[in-house]
Amino acid sequence: MKSRTLNHRIRLASLALITGAGVTAGSLAHAQDQGTINLAYVEWSSEVASTNVVAAVLEQAGFDVELTSLSAAAMFQALSTGDADAIVAAWLPTTHADYMERVGDNIEDLGMNLDGTKLGLVVPAYTDVDSIADLNDNADSFNGEIIGIDPGAGLMALTEEVVDTYDLGLRLRSGSGATMTAALSSAINNEEDVVVTGWTPHWMFARFDLKYLEDPENVYGGAEQIHTVVRQGLKDDLPEAYAILDSFEWTPEQMGEVMLMNQEDGSDPYENAKQWVEDNQDVVEQWLSN
């Protein structure tokens, strides 16, 4: 587990952003003391992007924001116990369905914040294989393995089901989002075949020419949505933060802009999120209007 508290330097920058947006001195004074909110997230490029953007917006509204990076299971557990206040990283109705069932009445689903997601096995576009059902016949081309992400992710649980359903002879190798994209990049640079667990939106689809393998048994399901989920009682404790979280909604294209910014060498996800927020105040104002 690792936690990051957005410090005084970032807070001052956010307040400067508010001033630039034309907020009056009186409203700025009010914005300085709204309370502290903890956002949990998983280290997926999509969730790093969205969580930091929401953090920047909440900072703009005057909240102190703490970010906590966790595994998917721990993220939902923290939400159910109140150790985390909110997430903007629940993939539904399939990927995180089990976690949502486990936490039950301890959380509140505020609904979709992004529509148009997809899960599956991904290969370079030049790969001859087009279907999961054909992987066994070409196992040697993929070194007998599927490159996965962190073992607690819902995507990995679904992929284990895929291995069983298709009776695949390939080993599912766990790792992280970073090790998965590194393996993908290395294979493409060497014009080799590789199969990885993938999802949309993800910056790798903008960087590489890729394709999803067909899933004739529909184990991965159809398109999903990303939801905002908060702990019970947040509406009473921090009503303005709750309203902002409830209003937060953006597009895969907007998320993709931030994800690509985060791929630049030496870039900081929060600084990139803050820059995106500054450049898209018309969108942000819609989230703040409640």
Backbone hydrogen bonds, N-H to C=O, Kabsch-Sander energy under -0.5 kcal/mol:
donor,donor_aa,acceptor,acceptor_aa,energy
2,K,69,S,-1.4
4,R,67,L,-3.1
6,L,4,R,-0.5
6,L,65,V,-2.2
11,R,7,N,-2.2
12,L,8,H,-2.7
13,A,9,R,-1.9
14,S,10,I,-2.4
15,L,11,R,-2.4
16,A,12,L,-2.2
17,L,13,A,-1.8
18,I,14,S,-2.0
19,T,15,L,-2.3
20,G,16,A,-2.3
21,A,17,L,-1.3
21,A,18,I,-0.5
22,G,19,T,-1.7
23,V,18,I,-1.6
28,L,24,T,-2.2
29,A,25,A,-2.1
30,H,26,G,-1.6
31,A,27,S,-2.0
32,Q,28,L,-0.9
32,Q,29,A,-0.6
33,D,30,H,-1.1
34,Q,62,G,-1.5
37,I,64,D,-2.5
39,L,37,I,-0.5
39,L,66,E,-3.1
40,A,38,N,-0.5
40,A,86,A,-2.0
41,Y,68,T,-1.9
44,W,42,V,-2.1
48,V,44,W,-2.7
49,A,45,S,-1.8
50,S,46,S,-2.4
51,T,47,E,-2.4
52,N,48,V,-1.7
53,V,49,A,-1.9
54,V,50,S,-2.5
55,A,51,T,-2.3
56,A,52,N,-2.3
57,V,53,V,-2.1
58,L,54,V,-2.7
59,E,55,A,-2.4
60,Q,56,A,-2.1
61,A,57,V,-1.6
62,G,59,E,-1.6
63,F,58,L,-2.5
64,D,35,G,-2.8
66,E,37,I,-2.6
67,L,4,R,-3.2
68,T,39,L,-2.5
69,S,2,K,-2.3
70,L,41,Y,-2.7
70,L,68,T,-0.5
75,M,71,S,-2.4
76,F,72,A,-1.9
77,Q,73,A,-2.0
78,A,74,A,-2.8
79,L,75,M,-1.7
80,S,76,F,-2.1
81,T,77,Q,-1.8
82,G,78,A,-0.8
83,D,78,A,-1.3
84,A,78,A,-1.9
85,D,38,N,-2.1
86,A,38,N,-1.5
87,I,229,V,-2.6
90,A,227,H,-2.0
91,W,89,A,-0.8
92,L,90,A,-0.7
92,L,225,Q,-2.8
96,H,91,W,-2.7
97,A,94,T,-1.4
100,M,96,H,-2.2
101,E,97,A,-2.1
102,R,98,D,-1.9
103,V,99,Y,-1.9
104,G,100,M,-1.5
106,N,103,V,-2.0
107,I,104,G,-1.0
108,E,230,V,-3.1
110,L,108,E,-0.7
110,L,228,T,-2.8
111,G,228,T,-0.6
113,N,226,I,-3.7
114,L,226,I,-1.5
116,G,224,E,-1.0
117,T,224,E,-2.3
118,K,200,T,-1.7
120,G,198,G,-1.8
122,V,196,V,-3.1
123,V,211,K,-2.4
125,A,209,D,-2.7
127,T,124,P,-1.8
132,I,214,E,-2.6
134,D,131,S,-1.5
135,L,132,I,-1.8
138,N,134,D,-0.5
138,N,135,L,-1.4
139,A,136,N,-1.3
141,S,138,N,-0.9
142,F,138,N,-0.7
142,F,139,A,-1.1
143,N,140,D,-1.5
144,G,139,A,-2.6
145,E,142,F,-1.6
146,I,171,R,-2.9
147,I,195,V,-2.6
148,G,146,I,-0.7
148,G,173,R,-3.3
153,A,150,D,-1.9
156,M,153,A,-0.6
157,A,153,A,-1.5
158,L,154,G,-2.3
159,T,155,L,-2.0
160,E,156,M,-2.2
161,E,157,A,-1.5
162,V,158,L,-2.0
163,V,159,T,-2.5
164,D,160,E,-1.9
165,T,161,E,-3.0
166,Y,162,V,-2.6
167,D,164,D,-0.6
168,L,163,V,-2.3
171,R,144,G,-2.7
173,R,146,I,-3.1
173,R,171,R,-0.7
174,S,172,L,-0.6
175,G,149,I,-2.6
180,M,176,S,-2.1
181,T,177,G,-2.2
182,A,178,A,-2.0
183,A,179,T,-2.1
184,L,180,M,-2.2
185,S,181,T,-2.7
186,S,182,A,-2.4
187,A,183,A,-2.2
188,I,184,L,-2.3
189,N,185,S,-2.4
190,N,186,S,-1.3
191,E,188,I,-1.5
192,E,187,A,-3.3
196,V,122,V,-2.5
197,T,147,I,-2.3
198,G,120,G,-3.1
200,T,118,K,-2.3
205,F,202,H,-1.5
206,A,203,W,-1.3
207,R,203,W,-1.6
208,F,204,M,-2.7
210,L,208,F,-0.9
211,K,123,V,-2.3
213,L,121,L,-3.0
214,E,130,D,-3.1
218,N,215,D,-2.4
224,E,117,T,-1.3
225,Q,92,L,-3.1
226,I,114,L,-2.6
227,H,90,A,-3.4
227,H,225,Q,-0.5
228,T,111,G,-2.4
229,V,87,I,-2.3
229,V,227,H,-0.5
230,V,108,E,-2.6
231,R,85,D,-2.2
232,Q,106,N,-2.0
234,L,231,R,-1.5
237,D,233,G,-2.2
238,L,234,L,-3.2
242,Y,238,L,-2.6
243,A,239,P,-2.1
244,I,240,E,-2.0
245,L,241,A,-2.6
246,D,242,Y,-2.4
247,S,243,A,-1.4
248,F,244,I,-1.4
250,W,113,N,-2.8
255,M,251,T,-2.5
256,G,252,P,-2.5
257,E,253,E,-1.6
258,V,254,Q,-1.3
259,M,255,M,-2.5
260,L,256,G,-2.3
261,M,257,E,-1.7
262,N,258,V,-2.0
263,Q,259,M,-0.6
263,Q,260,L,-1.0
264,E,261,M,-1.3
267,S,264,E,-2.0
272,N,268,D,-2.6
273,A,269,P,-2.3
274,K,270,Y,-2.9
275,Q,271,E,-2.2
276,W,272,N,-2.5
277,V,273,A,-2.7
278,E,274,K,-2.3
279,D,275,Q,-2.1
280,N,276,W,-1.0
280,N,277,V,-0.5
281,Q,278,E,-0.6
283,V,280,N,-0.7
284,V,280,N,-2.2
285,E,281,Q,-2.7
286,Q,282,D,-0.8
286,Q,283,V,-0.6
287,W,283,V,-1.1
288,L,284,V,-1.9
289,S,285,E,-0.9
